[in-house]
């Protein structure tokens, strides 16, 4: 009888060895992080472990993989370099270099006028505006760089009312309008509506810059009205305060 018991136990299969506790804990951690692919069916080969931030089919070049998150050679997105145009200050004008970026200033926003040689001629107002926007590098005849402060001093010696006019010019440009001189209309500036360039349509306004502390006579005021009425444009008076802020008043003819 004891021998029969031994035979019965010999026919039974031995239980599978229990997995170690450390391996179970490790598997649970991986599942919690959701970095494993779906578990395969029994008998199928298990898929590779793929971190969540790397694509399933990485590019062939190793440099592209390094650019992913956490890569050793990860690079920040490249910023477009600012194109700065060289320009030279003459007595009453600013002349740019002969280059495509210089001509783009005219083509896109109608700054200045393109000369026969391909250079762009800017007014002092346009030159200072582009200099402050860091679109220009201003140089003297000796290739010395000019700062905005020194430029303003030189411009004031040429135009005594330069700063008041520039405050209006800058404010209109910052609002998204194209502003040009209007000497042939007997005004300081002519302004085109948004999205309209000179040559595509007529200007909508003529503007007279005035400092808040200055005075004008009724005769001068009436003359400005006549100019705007004869050119079929609206009249704006731009009043500049000591801080450089501008307030606009639109003047119209009224019939009782």
ZAGUVEX-310444 format. One record per residue: residue in three letters; x, y, z of N, C-alpha, C in turn. Coordinates in steps of 0.001 Angstrom, whole numbers, plus 500000, padded with zeros to 6 digits. Layout:
alaXYZXYZXYZ ...
This chain:
unk500815498786500000500000500000500000500846501261500000 unk501870501321500769502681502535500696503270502760499337 unk503605501635498614504178501794497271503169502389496311 unk501868502022496428500814502561495553500685504051495734 unk500828504543496969500743505970497191501845506710496467 unk502990506104496451504098506742495736503820506839494259 unk503153505795493678502854505815492244501856506910491906 unk500851507077492795499842508114492526500457509501492528 unk501295509763493456501924511071493510502874511291492361 unk503445510223491864504359510363490719503629510740489465 unk502350510317489307501583510639488093501111512073488038 unk501063512756489171500597514147489183501672515093488693 unk501221516205488030502160517228487551502598518111488695 unk503815518513488630504340519405489654503798520818489424 unk503411521543490482502917522929490301504021523840489781 unk503603524861488922504593525796488343505221526612489444 unk506479526916489306507158527709490344506562529118490408 unk506373529602491609505793530937491809506787532016491412 unk506250533068490785507121534188490394507540534961491614 unk508709535519491525509205536297492642508414537596492771 unk508292538054494031507504539254494299508103540471493614 unk509405540542493502510045541712492883509669541888491429 unk509565540771490683509200540842489267507760541307489101 unk506841540831489984505443541272489895505324542772490103 unk506004543278491106505960544713491374506494545515490188 unk507569545028489571508145545715488410507169545765487240 unk506444544630487014505465544594485920504313545544486186 unk503878545638487442502779546543487775503175547996487543 unk504394548355487878504855549725487661504848550081486182 unk505291549141485356505321549420483915503913549600483369 unk502959548800483839501588548925483359500966550243483801 unk501292550694485024500762551970485489501262553121484649 unk502501553075484182503054554151483366502510554145481942 unk501832553087481557501236552969480214502282553123479118 unk503420552532479340504468552571478325504612551245477608 unk503831550212478003503858548932477318502763548875476271 unk503024548150475212501983547896474218500999546874474788 unk499912546607474077498950545619474547499615544253474641 unk499235543529475669499829542201475873499405541280474736 unk500320540466474188499967539565473086499251538327473595 unk498637537598472655498014536326473007499089535295473303 unk498663534204473916499620533169474304500214532548473054 unk501510532487473020502193531894471870502726532896470894 unk502204534173470932502698535202470027503903535885470652 unk504817536415469799505991537116470344505570538439470961 unk506143538785472082505786540020472775506357541215472041 unk505608542356471962506097543552471258507175544247472059 unk507969545077471418509008545801472141508398546877473032 unk509093547227474091508663548293474991509059549627474365 unk508073550520474177508310551785473486507903552922474401 unk508790553835474753508398555000475554507354555835474833 unk506496556521475590505357557232475002505777558392474129 unk506936559008474368507316560210473622508122559910472372 unk508371558638472074509109558270470863508146557574469917 unk508087557907468636507150557271467709507455555797467531 unk506404555015467143506573553568466973507544553238465862 unk507573554043464828508495553840463710509387555057463597 unk510475555112464315511338556299464293511987556473462943 unk512378557687462583513053557929461314514384557219461259 unk514848557015460050516077556251459859517289556983460391 unk517277558326460311518443559086460744518417559255462247 unk519544559020462891519622559124464347519474560567464812 unk519859561523463978519784562928464374518351563372464571 unk517400562802463800516003563155463966515451562623465278 unk515915561470465695515448560926466968515964561762468120 unk517194562225468015517774563025469082517027564333469295 unk516284564763468271515553566018468396514266565862469180 unk513870564628469505512655564410470269512819564873471697 unk511733564795472466511763565224473855512733564353474625 unk513567564961475408514500564221476226515745563789475505 unk515858564074474193517056563694473463518262564470473938 unk519418563839473825520624564498474308520966565717473480 unk520680565631472194521025566732471296519791567529470890 unk518810567593471800517585568340471477517907569809471257 unk517301570380470213517553571764469856516262572554469945 unk516372573802470348515214574694470385514823575064468964 unk513537575364468708513123575758467355513850577007466897 unk514342576967465683515135578072465159514233579259464837 unk514655580440465280513937581676464989514489582315463728 unk513608582959462996514040583641461784514873584863462162 unk515988584989461512516862586123461801516261587401461215 unk516370588479461991515881589765461509516797590289460422 unk516197590737459355516963591319458253517024592819458478 unk518202593332458703518407594750458960519041595381457726 unk518456596468457269518900597144456050519877598262456412 unk520981598317455714521937599408455900521429600646455172 unk521575601798455824521125603055455230522084604165455625 unk522023605254454863522932606384455074522111607669455157 unk522483608490456132521784609746456355522437610853455543 unk521623611502454704522069612695453996521490613903454726 unk521468615038454110520982616245454787519491616158455118 unk518670615814454135517226615795454351516589614460454007 unk517379613453453687516853612170453255517674611039453844 unk517109609843453750517806608611454135517810607711452909 unk518994607246452520519153606399451341519597605012451806 unk518871603984451381519201602619451774520186602009450782 unk520663600829451138521506600064450234520663599489449093 unk521335599009448087520664598376446956520505596888447262 unk519354596523447813519133595125448194517646594818448143 unk517327593524448077515926593094448065515209593434449368 unk515827593221450564515133593611451793514800595097451854 unk515663595930451264515377597368451246514162597661450365 unk514078597017449217512944597242448321511648596639448890 unk511776595614449753510593595046450384509913596048451313 unk510696596970451875510098598011452706509096598845451912 unk509416599068450651508496599811449787507365598915449286 unk507709597710448847506700596840448240505609596441449225 unk505972596174450460504989595700451437504250596835452125 unk504964597872452522504351598918453347504482600317452771 unk505024600429451564505152601711450872505981602722451656 unk507091602266452214508045603191452812508937603749451712 unk508989605082451612509877605738450671509485605541449223 unk510495605668448360510313605468446929511576604819446368 unk511392603948445386512511603221444798513159604092443725 unk514469604277443848515214605062442873515615604199441682 unk516180604838440655516538604113439440517600603042439692 unk518539603313440570519597602344440838519191601192441717 unk517943601176442205517476600088443057517489600418444535 unk518087601567444896518055601982446300516706602601446629 unk516416602718447932515150603297448388515438604601449116 unk514739605652448712514874606956449364513758607130450378 unk514128607383451635513176607555452722513193608985453222 unk512071609430453733512037610729454398512646610580455787 unk512898611694456450513439611638457806512462610978458768 unk511182611198458564510168610569459411510171609055459238 unk510219608612457994510246607173457732511539606541458240 unk512647607275458092513924606751458555513940606535460059 unk513427607505460819513396607356462272512449606237462697 unk511315606118462037510353605070462389510965603680462192 unk511620603458461063512246602156460784513464601930461667 unk514134603007462051515278602880462951514819602430464334 unk513724602983464821513184602573466115512629601152466075 unk512123600731464926511610599365464773512721598359464490 unk513969598837464464515150597989464223515097597314462856 unk514520598031461889514524597563460509515690598157459724 unk516282599215460280517381599915459621518578600010460551 unk519736600097459931520962600520460606521375601811459936 unk521391602898460711521671604217460156523156604527460312 unk523767604928459203525198605231459184525426606626458617 unk526535607217459026526967608488458451527852608204457242 unk528359609276456624529266609083455493530564608398455873 unk530940608480457160532150607818457656531872606436458235 unk530692605876457922530284604550458401530175604490459925 unk529839605602460543529587605605461984528094605419462229 unk527799604570463178526398604259463458525719605419464180 unk524456605682463796523689606790464364522601606214465249 unk522513606697466466521463606271467402520196607073467130 unk519037606583467592517802607350467404517856608737468040 unk518532608857469182518606610156469859519375611178469028 unk520534610754468505521319611676467676520617611964466357 unk519868610995465855519110611219464616518051612296464833 unk517366612248465985516324613237466262516921614641466335 unk518085614767466948518731616078467047519038616636465661 unk519557615797464777519878616256463427518614616585462642 unk517560615788462839516317616038462112515656617326462578 unk515739617640463870515158618884464387515870620111463835 unk517170619968463564517889621096462979517446621360461550 unk516951620330460879516464620485459504514995620914459499 unk514168620271460350512744620579460447512420620970461884 unk512171622219462167511886622641463550510670621951464157 unk509682621613463329508454620971463818508521619455463665 unk509725618921463615509903617498463308509251616595464350 unk509458616880465646508977615962466673507451615880466700 unk506763617009466529505301617005466513504792616207465309 unk505407616416464172505003615683462968505300614189463109 unk506419613878463752506779612461463896505809611742464841 unk505342612402465877504380611780466796503119611355466058 unk502636612209465155501458611870464362501787610765463370 unk502929610877462696503329609865461725503430608487462385 unk504095608422463520504288607149464224502960606560464691 unk502085607409465212500800606929465713499943606350464589 unk499933607016463448499129606533462312499702605219461784 unk501012605126461686501646603885461219501373602724462175 unk501440602983463452501178601927464437499737601446464408 unk498836602292463916497429601904463803497157601095462538 unk498156600913461698497984600083460507497629600826459245 unk497798602156459226497506602952458034498801603355457343 unk498726603557456055499853604090455289499716605603455242 unk500752606297455671500751607752455728501912608276454885 unk501614609227454038502623609832453153502506611356453254 unk503534612016452761503493613478452754502439613969451759 unk501945615179451988500885615731451138501185617181450792 unk502424617440450420502814618815450095502059619353448887 unk501790618485447913501081618961446722499626619299447017 unk499094618791448150497739619136448560497719620301449537 unk498891620820449890498946621905450853498745621447452284 unk499022620155452571498867619612453919500152618885454305 unk500233618469455573501412617741456027501393616291455564 unk500247615630455767500163614196455461498864613874454746 unk498905612795453988497709612164453468497713610711453973 unk496543610205454312496417608887454924495452608040454111 unk495869606803453847495043605855453102494339604911454069 unk493186604443453628492434603522454469493196602212454621 unk492848601438455640493538600173455898493423599241454694 unk494548598640454325494576597709453203494716598363451851 unk494763599687451804494876600420450540496270601014450443 unk496925600819449296498256601363449055498166602516448067 unk499086603457448147499097604547447161499175604005445746 unk498346604536444887498260604046443515497078603136443294 unk496595602470444360495431601609444233494129602399444394 unk494160603433445224492994604280445441493473605616446006 unk492560606573446110492914607882446634492994607838448158 unk493735608789448706493814608907450158492461609333450716 unk492196608952451957490905609263452565490961610519453424 unk492120610788454059492245611940454955493477612765454614 unk493439614024454991494635614855455095494745615279456552 unk495984615302457071496194615550458496497138616730458688 unk496793617563459670497651618667460090498069618418461541 unk499347618160461811499802618008463198499939619366463875 unk499470619454465102499511620698465873499864620360467314 unk500778621127467897501072620946469312499964621580470146 unk499657620986471295498546621473472111498758622896472635 unk500015623326472700500283624669473191500326625725472114 unk500222625329470846500292626299469742498903626825469412 unk498866627862468614497595628476468207497585628672466697 unk496379628673466127496219628971464704495077629984464575 unk495144630771463521494121631779463295492928631158462572 unk491810631874462593490644631394461868490901631362460366 unk491757632239459910492087632240458490492843630959458120 unk493819630561458940494562629322458691493638628102458796 unk492731628152459768491794627042459949490874626892458738 unk490388628024458219489509627983457046490267627523455814 unk491541627906455726492346627489454576492536625974454561 unk492736625386455709492885623930455785491591623235455365 unk490468623810455754489177623247455346488994623312453839 unk489394624403453242489244624551451791490110623539451045 unk491322623287451549492208622305450907491582620916450940 unk491067620533452099490453619206452222489205619097451356 unk488409620163451299487181620133450496487493620080449007 unk488495620814448566488826620840447136489446619519446663 unk490133618811447556490734617522447184489821616343447504 unk488601616622447983487609615589448311488144614601449342 unk488768615153450368489293614341451460488783614881452786 unk488821614038453788488402614451455122489582615102455839 unk489277616099456636490306616852457341490425616363458781 unk491650616039459189491939615653460559492966616616461136 unk492722617056462343493690617843463103494257616925464191 unk495551616661464146496186615820465146496870616671466200 unk496307616709467410496842617541468489497757616685469355 unk499021617103469467500051616352470185500313617017471529 unk500263616233472611500560616797473931502048616627474250 unk502435617050475450503851617015475827504386615594475979 unk503513614617476229503946613221476348504032612507475009 unk503647613192473926503694612578472604502422611864472203 unk501386611912473040500100611298472701499345612211471737 unk498566611580470860497883612323469799496377612145469939 unk495657613244469820494195613237469780493765613836468445 unk492839613157467758492421613585466426491027614182466464 unk490872615245465688489572615885465511489298615965464015 unk488138615470463619487744615513462215486886616748461985 unk487230617521460949486547618778460655485741618601459363 unk484502619041459385483649618952458196482887620241457980 unk482539620488456710481685621625456396480255621295456812 unk479610622231457414478205622042457832477352623168457257 unk476230622793456672475291623779456161474092623875457090 unk473747625087457512472605625230458447471282624910457745 
